[in-house]
Amino acid sequence: MKSLGNFIGKLKNSWLLFAFAIVILILWNTNILFRNLSQEERTKMELWAMAQEEYIQNQELNNLTFEILQRSGQNPMIQVDAKDRILEIRNIRWDETKQDSASLYRILEKIKKENLPIVIQYRDNTGKLIINQKLYYGDSSTLKKLQYYPLALLLIIILFGAVLYFVFKTAKIAEQNRLWAAMAKETAHQIGTPLTSMIGWITLLKEKQPNSSSLLEIEKDIERLNLITERFSKVGSVPELKPNDIVVAIKNTAIYLQKRSSEQIQFKLELPNKEIQIPFNPQLISWTLENLIKNAIDAMKGKGELSILLKEEPTQVEILISDNGSGMKKEIVSKIFKPGFTTKKRGWGLGLSLTKRIVEDFHSGKVSVLKTSLGYGTTFQLILNK
């Protein structure tokens, strides 16, 4: 299995390198094509400049010269004299009846930045410079579009990669969810078998010693195990949500944990003195609250104040669980809900990931770290829809 995993890993890396090589090859070929087209356009402009020189010298146009001067292509062209005064323009959208010459000179400045000028000169027999002009030309529309091709290609590749990542991530999450469900169902099944037997034995023992305090405590622990079994069975399948009083659920969970916590942990409950009926699963929400409260107690190292505040909104309820413990670093906050992540020496790192699954997947709510600061504590926010 290990060798198979290594082979798959090497195969994935090979595909990644192959894809990267293809991208580099396409970009390289595009660059060569761009340079070739750019050189072809310059050759055409140089040929046009030569025809212009021929016309300046002879003032008579033969068929070839006339044909070249007429076919200026698609490149914007501006011919200027030695003092950069514009003599002729071609392939430029400029209306002298609606636009002033300043706008034309602004176009000239832009074209100057695109390509080096082509010199058009004429000297007489004595070598004296009679004509000294320059031809400035810009890139054709085809060449300009080609400049953006690598960017468009990279964008397509990035989008394609993002889609692949999303598909892979979704498949991975779905696989994890199936694993969660199978593991939870199997755990509930494995616990349920001996639990049924224990309930039977307790019933027999209670018939002989009905007032035994030890048996009563054992019965409470068995009821607790039964609750845990119900929780796991509900995590393994889609739970049924029914209207229940969230205030009672919070109060019962807090009382249960307070009895089993250090006396140096002060529980402060700020709950409305009325019923708030919302659809939720009592076993799972109780489990969620337990996980958040236990994390708060661990952060305070057995000493401090734990506050539970319930706020009712028109469409939802907000539960804030705060402690004055050690707090968390910012880089930890983004990882605490991931399966397997834990800062404790002992633990599986599943409590908060289960909490997130219960709240967001089963109840369409939201759980997050509202605020945290090193040395000042943490506040978890739990939102459930009404």
N, C-alpha and C positions, 0 to 999 in steps of 0.2 A: 504493500500500500504506500509505503514511504517513497519507493522508487517511482511509482506511478504518479504521486503528487509532485515529485521533482521533475518528471517528464512533462507534466501539464504546465508547471511553472516555466520551464524552459521554452515550451511551445508558445505560451503567451508572450514571453519576452521576444521570441523570434518574430512573431506577428507584429509586435510593436516596432521592432527595428525595421522590419520590412515596410510597414506603413510609413515610418519616418523617412526611409530611403526613397520611397515613391514621391513623397512630398518634396524632398530636396531635389530630386530629378526633374519634377515638373517645374519648380521655381527656377532651376538652372536653365532648362530649355526655354522657358518664358523670357528669361533675361537675355539669352542669345537671340531669340526672335526679335525682341525689342531693339537690341543694338543693330541687328541687320536691317530692320525696317527704318530705323533712324538714319543709318548710313545711306540707304537707298534714297531717302527723302533729301538728304544733303547733296547727294550726287545729282539729283534732279534740279535742285536749286542752283548748284554750281553750273550745270548745263544752261539753265535759264540766264544766269549772270553772264556766261560766255556769249550767248546770243544777244544780250543787251549790249555788251562791249562791241560786238560785230556791227550792230545797228548804229552805235554811236560813231564808229570809225567810218563807215561807208554811207550812212544815211539812206541806204537802199536795201530793201529787204528781199532776199531770195526766198524761194519757197520753204526751204528747211528752216531758216532763221525765223521766218514769219510763223511757221507751224509751232516752233518751240516757244516763242513768245506768247502765242495764243493759249498754249496748254500749260498753264501755271499750276495745275493740280488743285488740291484742296488746302494746301498750306496757306495760312495768312501771311502776306508779304507786304513789307513797307520798304521802299527805296528812299534813301536820304542822301543829302550832299555832305561835304566835308564839315559843315557846321550843324549837322543833324537836322536840317530842314527837310521836311517831307516832300518828296518829289512825286511819288506814285504809290498807290495802295492797290492790293488785290486780295480777293477772298476775305474781306473784312466788312462786317456789318456796320456801316457808318453813313448816315444821311446828312449831307452838308446843309440841307434846308432845315433840319430839326436839331442837329447837334453842332456845337462849336468845335473849333480846332483843338481846344484843350483836352477834350475827351479823346480825340485821336492820338494826341501825344501821350496820354495815359496808357492807351493800348500799346503804343510803341515801347514804353518802359516795361510793360509786361512781357512783350515778345523778346526784348533784349535778354531777358533772364532765361529764355528757353534754349536758345542755340547761339553759337558764335556767329558773327556777321561774315558775309562773303564780300570781298572787296571788288569793286568795279572801277578800273582805272584805264586811262588812255593817255599815252605820251606821243608827242610829235616826233619828227625825224631827228630833232636835236636832243631828244630825251626829256624835254620839258613836260611836266605833268599838266595835262589839259583838263582831264576829267578825273575827279576823285570822289567816288560815291561808295556807299555801302548798302548791302541788301540784308535786311533783318527778316527772318522768317520764324514762324512758330510751328509747333508740331501739328500734324493733321488730326482730325477727330478720331480716326482709327487708332493712331498711336497713343493718343490721350486715354482712350478707352482701355487700351492694352496695359497702360500703367497701373490701372486699378485691378487688373486681372489677378495678380498674386494676392492682393488683399481680399478679393472676393473668394478666391480659392481657400485662403486661410480661414476665412469666416465660415465657409461651407464645411471645412474639416473640423473646425471647433464645434459647430452646431451638430455635426454628425457624431463627434466624440461625446458631446453632452447627451445626445439621445441614447447612445450606447451605454453611457454611464448610468443614465436614468433607468434604462431597461435592466441593466445588471443589478443596480441598487434595488429596484422594485422586486426583481426575482429573488435577490438575497433576503430581502425583508420578508417576502412571502414564504421562503424556505425556513427562515427563523420562526415565523409565526406557526408554521406547521409543526416545527420541532417543539415550540412552546406548548402547543395544544396536545401533542402526543405525550410529552413528558408530564404535563399536568394531569392528564387522564390516567396515565400509568401510575403516577404517585398516589392519586386519589384511590385507585383500585387496590394498590398494594397496602395502603394504610387502612382501607375500609374492611379488608378481610379479617385481620386480627382485632380490629376495633369492635366488630360485631360480636366476636367471641368474648371480648372483655366486658361488653355491656351485659351479656348473658351471665357471666360469672358474678358481676356486681349485683345483679338482680337476685341471684341465689344467696349471696352472702348477706344482703340486706334482709332477706327473710329470716335469717338466723340472728342477725344483730341489727335490728332496725334503727337503733339510736347511736350507732357507732360514728363518732366524729371523723375517724380516719376514712371510713368508707364514703362519707359525705364529700370529703376533700378529693378522694380518688374519683368519685363520680363527677365532680366539677372539672377535673383534669380530662376525664374521658369526654365530657361535653365539649371541652376546648378542642380536643383532637377531632371530634366530629365536625366542629366548625371549620377547622383547618382543612379537613377532607372536602367539605362543601365548597370551600374557596377554590381549591385546586380543581375540582370538577367543573366549576363555573369558568375558570380561566381557560380550561381546555375546550370550551364551547361558547357560543354566543349566549350571554346571560339574559334573563328576562328582566326588564326594568319596569317596576311598578311604583306608583306614588307612595312615598314614605316621608316621615318627619325627619328631616336632616338634623334638626336641633337635638332630638333624642339620640340619633346615631352618634353625633359628636360627643354628647354628654356621656353616653354609656362607654364609648371607647376610652375617653379621657379618664373616667373613674376606674376602669379596669386596669389601665396602665399606671395610674397614680398609686394604686394599692401595691403594685409590684415594682415600684421605683424607690429610689433613695428618698428618705425624709427631707434631705437637703434640696430636693427639686420642688420648687413651688409652682403649682399649676394655677394659671390665671385664665379663667374662662369668661369671655364676653359674648354671651349668646342672648338672642331676643327671648323675651318671656311670652312666646307664642309659638304655635306650630307653623312650620314652613314645609309644605308638601311639594316635593319635586320627584320626578321619576329617577330612581336609582336602585341598584342592587345592594341591600344592607351588608351582606357578607363581604363583598368586594370593596365597597367604600370604607367599611370598618378596617379592612386590611390595608387600604391606602393610607388612612389616617394613622394607623399603627406604625407603618413604615416611616412616615414623616416625623411622627412624635419620637420614635426610637432614635432616629438620626439626630434629632435635636438634643435628646438626652445624652447621647454619645458625644456630641460636640461640646456639651457643657461639663463632660467628665464627672457626671454624678452630682453636680452642684450648680445651682443657678435658677433662673426664672423662665418658665415656659408659658407662652401666651398663645391662646387660641381665640381668634376673633372671627365672627361670622357677620357678613354684611349682605343684606338683601337688596337686590336691584330689580328693576321691572321685569327683565327677561332671564336673569341668572342670579346665582348666589356666589359670593366670594368668601373663601375660607383662608385666613392668614395664620400660619403657624410660625411663631417667632421664638428665637432663643438668644441668650446673651453669651453664647459659647465662643469657640475659637475663630469662627468664620472660615471663609474659603478664598483661595486665590482665583483670579479671573480665568486663568487657563483651565482650572479644575471645573468651573461652573458649566462649561460647554461639554464636559465629558461625563458628568455624574449620572445622567440618565441612560448611558450606553450600557448594554449587557456586559457583565464581567468587570466593569471598572469599579474599583474601590480604593479608598485611602487607608482602610483598616488592615491591620496585620492578619486578622481573621475575618473571613467573610467571602462570599461568592460574588458579590457585586451585582446581585439580582433584585434587591429590594426596590430601589428607585426605578429600575427599568420595568419591573412589574407594575409599579405605581403609574408610570407613564402609559403603559399598555391599558391598564384598567380605566384610567381617566379619559384618555384620548381616543382609544380604539373602541371601547365598550360604551362609554358614556358621552362621547363627542364633546368632551370638556377640554380643559387645559390645565397643565401643571408646570410650574416654572419656579426659578429662583427670582423672587421679586427684588431682593437686595441682599448684599453680603459685604462684610468688611472684616479684615483680619483683626482679631481681638475684640470685636464688637458684636459678633453674632450674625445670624442668617434668618431671613424670612422667606418661607415657601408660600407660594400663591396657588390656590386650588380653585378653579372656576367650574361650576356645574350649571347646565342649562335648566331652566324651569319648565 
